[in-house]
Amino acid sequence: MKPVCMETITVMKGIYISDKAKARVEKLMAEDGMGADHFVRVSVVSGGCSGLSYKMDFDHELKAGDQVFEDKGMRLVTDRKSVLYLFDTTLDFSDGLSGKGFHFLNPNASRTCACGESFSV
C-alpha cells in the first residue's frame, strides 16, 4: 500500500475592516495629520451592560505582545487578551439614520446590548 500525502491547510483568522470603515478611518487620520506610521488599535475592556466593551483608538507605537493584522491595506492592532475575543471580527462604519459611527461585527459574541457597544461570549 502506497503512503498517502496529506496536505496541511492553515486558516488565518484575523480582524478585518469594511470598505466604509476604512474610508472613514482614512478621512479621520488625514484630518488629524496622522501619517503612514499610524494604525487602528482595537481592544476589549471590561464594562458595558453585557460585560465586555469594544475600544478603538489611533496609535503609532506597537507594544509588547501586540498582534498585528492587515486588511485592505489598513493595519489593525490588538493586544494578546483582546485577540481571543476579536478573531473574525470586522470593524464597520454606519452613517444611516438608525445609528452613525463605528461598530464591530463579531461572530464570537453570544449576546450584545441594544446599543451594540458591549457584548458577552
N, C-alpha and C positions, 0 to 999 in steps of 0.2 A: 504494500500500500504506500503510495507516494504522500509525503507530508504536505499539508495544506498551509499556504502562507496567508495569515490573517493580516489585513491592513488595519492600522490604528488610526482612528479619526479623532481629532481633537476639536471640540466645540468651544469656541471662545465666547464667554458671556461677558457683557460689559455694561456700560452706561452709555446711553445714546441721547441724541438731541434731534428734535424735529426741525424741519426747514424753517418754520415760523419762529421757533425759539432761537435758532442760530441767527436769523436776520435781526431779531430784537437784541440779542446779546452783542452782536457786532455794532449795532447802532449805539447802544449804551456805552460800550467800550470806546468807540470813536468820540462820542460826546464828552467823555471824561479824559480823553487824551491818552488812553492806555495803548501800549504797543503790543507787538507780536509776542513779547515775553509773558504777557498776562494770560490767564486761563480762568475757567469757571471752576470754583470749588463747591462741591455739593457734599452734604453730610446729613446724618440723622442724629437728633438730640432727644433726650427725654423731655416729655411735655405734651401739651395739647390734650384735647378731650378723649383721644383714642390711645394715648400712651406714648407715641413717638411723633416727632415733627421733623419736617424737612428744613434744611438751612441751605441757602445759596449765597455765595459771595464771589467777588472777583479777587484774584490773588496773583502774585508773580514769584512767590518763593515756595519751593517744594519743601515739605517737612519729612523727617524720618518716618518711614512706613507708609508714605503716600502711595496710592495706587493710581496710575495714570492711564486713561483711556482716550482714544481719539475717534471721533465720528464726524464725517463731513468736513474734515479739516479743522475741527474745533477740539481743543484739549479739555477734557473733563477729569477732574482730580478729586479723589476722596480718601479718607483715612481707612485704616485696616478694619476698624469696628463697623463703620458705616457701609463698607462694600458688601458685607454679608446681607444687608437689607436692601441694597440697591442693584443687585445683579438683574440685568434685563430691563431696567427702568429707563424710561425715556423722559427727558426734560422737554416740556411742551410750553407753548405760549398761546393764550387765547385773547382776542380783542373783541369778543362778542358781547352782546347785551347781558348774557347770563353770568358774566364774570370776566374781568380783564386781569391778565397777569400770567406769571409763570405757574405751572403746576406739573406734578410728576405723575406719569402713568406707570404704576408699579404693580406688576403681576404677582409680587410676593405679599402684597397687603391683603389680609383676610377681612379687614374692616377699615373703613375710613369714616371720618366725621363728615357732616353735611357740607362744611366749607372746603373740604379736600386738603386741608393743611396738616392734618395729623392722621396717623394710621396705626394699626397693630398687625402683627404677624401670627 
